[in-house]
């Protein structure tokens, strides 16, 4: 997770989630759709091959995890 201060404001955070159940374009679209609706999410990138979800913004971690769950996928334990 990266975070820092830039000119007195908090920089965007980037979090990477491991989601082993990702296997196709449908998975990618479902996760991007759900996570993209979470308040504070600026960008969502799903890598099907790496089975990861990268979220940029200041969204609440629990809300992002809940959105991934709502899409039908489980975040692997850290």
NUVO-712418 format. One record per residue (C-alpha): x, z, y; residue number from 0; residue in three letters. Coordinates in pm, 1 decimal. Layout:
% NUVO-712418
X  Z  Y  NUM  Ala
...
This chain:
% NUVO-712418
0.0  0.0  0.0  0  Unk
140.8  -97.5  337.5  1  Unk
44.0  56.9  667.3  2  Unk
215.1  98.1  998.7  3  Unk
170.6  125.5  1372.2  4  Unk
191.9  -173.0  1600.4  5  Unk
175.1  -114.3  1975.3  6  Unk
-22.4  205.7  1936.1  7  Unk
-278.7  65.1  1692.5  8  Unk
-288.2  101.8  1316.7  9  Unk
-185.1  -215.4  1135.0  10  Unk
-405.8  -366.9  868.8  11  Unk
-367.3  -208.8  527.2  12  Unk
-306.9  -414.9  217.8  13  Unk
-405.5  -274.3  -121.6  14  Unk
-359.3  -434.3  -461.1  15  Unk
-592.0  -348.9  -748.5  16  Unk
-525.8  -431.7  -1113.6  17  Unk
-843.9  -567.5  -1273.9  18  Unk
-772.8  -663.5  -1637.5  19  Unk
-1115.3  -823.0  -1692.7  20  Unk
-1050.8  -1113.5  -1454.8  21  Unk
-1027.1  -1432.0  -1656.9  22  Unk
-1183.6  -1726.0  -1471.1  23  Unk
-1307.3  -1876.8  -1148.6  24  Unk
-1646.9  -1711.9  -1189.0  25  Unk
-1477.7  -1369.7  -1200.5  26  Unk
-1284.4  -1459.0  -885.0  27  Unk
-1596.9  -1568.8  -698.1  28  Unk
-1800.9  -1264.7  -805.0  29  Unk
-1532.8  -1017.6  -694.8  30  Unk
-1461.7  -1198.4  -367.3  31  Unk
-1833.3  -1202.5  -286.6  32  Unk
-1887.9  -830.7  -351.3  33  Unk
-1565.6  -702.2  -197.7  34  Unk
-1603.3  -933.1  100.8  35  Unk
-1922.4  -748.3  196.6  36  Unk
-1750.1  -408.8  222.9  37  Unk
-1715.6  -283.5  580.3  38  Unk
-1359.0  -313.1  702.4  39  Unk
-1249.9  -585.7  459.4  40  Unk
-1075.4  -863.5  649.7  41  Unk
-951.3  -1066.7  353.4  42  Unk
-985.0  -1064.8  -26.6  43  Unk
-750.9  -1254.7  -256.7  44  Unk
-814.9  -1263.7  -631.0  45  Unk
-531.3  -1387.8  -853.5  46  Unk
-682.0  -1485.7  -1188.4  47  Unk
-344.0  -1526.5  -1361.2  48  Unk
-206.4  -1191.4  -1243.3  49  Unk
-549.7  -1025.4  -1277.1  50  Unk
-515.9  -861.6  -938.0  51  Unk
-730.7  -821.7  -628.8  52  Unk
-556.1  -790.0  -292.1  53  Unk
-766.5  -645.5  -9.8  54  Unk
-655.3  -654.6  353.0  55  Unk
-826.0  -444.5  618.9  56  Unk
-923.2  -85.5  680.4  57  Unk
-1194.7  -60.4  414.3  58  Unk
-1250.3  263.9  225.1  59  Unk
-1072.5  259.7  -113.3  60  Unk
-1374.7  406.1  -295.1  61  Unk
-1602.6  141.4  -141.8  62  Unk
-1371.3  -139.8  -257.8  63  Unk
-1356.6  5.6  -609.3  64  Unk
-1737.2  38.3  -612.2  65  Unk
-1773.1  -326.2  -505.7  66  Unk
-1542.8  -441.9  -786.4  67  Unk
-1754.0  -234.4  -1026.3  68  Unk
-2073.4  -385.3  -881.3  69  Unk
-1930.6  -730.8  -952.8  70  Unk
-1901.9  -625.0  -1318.2  71  Unk
-1531.8  -544.0  -1341.7  72  Unk
-1326.8  -227.8  -1378.3  73  Unk
-1016.7  -135.1  -1179.6  74  Unk
-735.8  -23.6  -1409.8  75  Unk
-609.9  331.9  -1358.0  76  Unk
-305.7  350.7  -1130.1  77  Unk
